[in-house]
Amino acid sequence: MQTEEMRRFEEFDAAFPDYHAEMIDGEVYVSTVVSSPHGNMVLTIASQLVSQWFVMTEVDTVYDGWHGKTLLRPDLAVAHPSYRGTRLKQFPADEIILVAEVVSESNPENDTDKKVKKYALAGIPYYLIVNPIEGKCLLYSLPSGDHYRASLETDFGEPVPIGEPIDMTLDTKALYTY
């Protein structure tokens, strides 16, 4: 069943394809331009994961528990490699192992607060926030309800260990502040 909020969001999204839009609790957030530094940070993380995992950028992410009022497009989403070659228009959040967001200068609270709750509620095992405003990475893990029970904060340049099933350490030396 599609909600009225989701129908309106899809109409808006179709009318403005050059904009990056997401919906959180029925409220639409629009970014007009993704900066080169932002894209570079996404590529820095993605390049370390793509050989072993299915890595997606800005994929429509949905979860039944969001009740049709939230559609997120994480900067980076990681799923099991068996998904390679799929062409899902909307990807189920409960199949995602890790999401990563590079903090936006225009709406930092979306990445650092609102999305934390949504990704935890969906049970996504890991949520990585890359914050070029502060020069830090924050990795959340162990989702429980609408929060994560564990977190690890590191400065850019320090490694970020990610547990099972990814079981690797991200190199953040190439990340930089805005």
N, C-alpha and C positions, 0 to 999 in steps of 0.2 A: 504494500500500500504506500503510495507516494503522498507526502504531506503537502499542504498548500505552500509552506515555506520553501520546500525543496522544488516545487514546480516553479515558483517565482524566481528562485535562485538560478535554475536551469535556463529560464528565459533571459535573465540578465546576463548570464555567462555566455550564452549564444550570441547575444546582441553586441557584446564587447569582447571578442576573442583575443585581442591584443593585451588585455589586462589579466592580471593574476588575481583571481577571486577565490575566497573561501567563505564558509558559513559556520559560525559557532553559535549554538543555541538560538538559531533563527536570525542572527545579525550577520550581515554581509560585510566582509572586509576586503578592500580592493587595494592592490599595489600596482602602480602604473609602470614602474621600471625596475627591473632587477639589475643592480649594478655589476660591473665587471668584477670588483673584489668579492661580492657575494657569490657569484658564479664560480669564481676561482676556489673559494673555500669549499663549495659543494663538490667540485671536481677533485680537490685534494683528498677528501674523505672517500668519495666514490671509487677513485682509482685504487685504493688499498683493498677494497672489498669485491670488486667486480669479477676478479678471476675465480673466486670461490663461491660467490652468492649471486642471486638474482637481484640486481640493483635497479631501482626505478627513481625517476625524478618527477616531482609534481604530479604524481598519479592520484586520481580521485579515490580517496580512501573513505570507506563507509563502514559503519558498525550499527547493527540493529539496536543496541542499547543507547544510541544517540537519538533514537526515535524520529529519524527523518528531519532533524533540525540542525544537524552538523554534517558538513562535508569538508574534509581537510585535504590539502595537497601538500604533504611534507616536501621539503626541499630534497630529501633523500629517504627512500624506504627500501628495506632489505628483506627479502623472503628466501625461502628454500630454493636451491638451484633448479629444482624440478619445474619451476614456473617459467623458466627461460622459453621464449617463443610464444608465450600466451599473449592474447590481445584483449584482455579484459578491459572494458570501458571503466568499470569501477572495481577497485581491488578491495577485498574484505580485510578489514583491520586485524581480525583475529588470525590471519595467516602471515602477518608481518612480524619479523623478529626484532628489528631495530628501525626506528625513525630518527632522522636528524634534521634539525632546523638551524639555519644560520640566522641569528637575531637580526631583525629588521630595525633600521633606525626610526622608521615611521610608527611602528606598533610593537615595541619590544615586549610589552606585557602579554601579547598574544602567544609568543613563543615561550616566555618564562613563567607564565601563570596559567592562562586558559587552556593551552594545549597540553600542559602537563596533566591536568585533570582528565581531559578527553582521552589521551593516549593510555593513561593508567586504567581508566574505566574499560577501555577496549581490551585490556590485558596484554598490551604490547610489552614484551619483556624488557626492552631497552629504549630509552629516549635520550638522545645526545643533543645537547644545546651547545652550539658553537657561537660564542659571544665575542665578536670582533670589537664591540664597543669597550668591553672590559679586558679583552685579551685572555679569556678563560673558556674552558670546556667544562660542562657539567653533565655527567652521565647518571641518569636515573635508572634504577633496576628494582626488581621485586614488586611488581604492581599489586595493589591491594585496594579494591574499591576505586575511589577517585584520586588516589595518591600513590606514590611509590615509597616503599619502606627503606630504600637505600639510595645513597647518592655519593658520587665522587667528583670533587672539583679539582681541576688541574689548570695550571697556567699554560698558555700557548708555548710550545717547545717541549713540554713534558709529555710522556706517553700516556695514552688512555687505554687501560686494559678492559676488554670486553669478554665476559665469561661465555659459558656454554649456551647455545651450540656454536656461536661464532668463534669463540676461543682464539682471539688474536689481540694484539696491541696496536692501536692506531698511533701513527707518527704525526705529531702536530707541529713539527719544526717549520713547515711551510706556511702556517697560518699567521696572519698579521692583523693589527688593529686598523680600524677605519680612521 
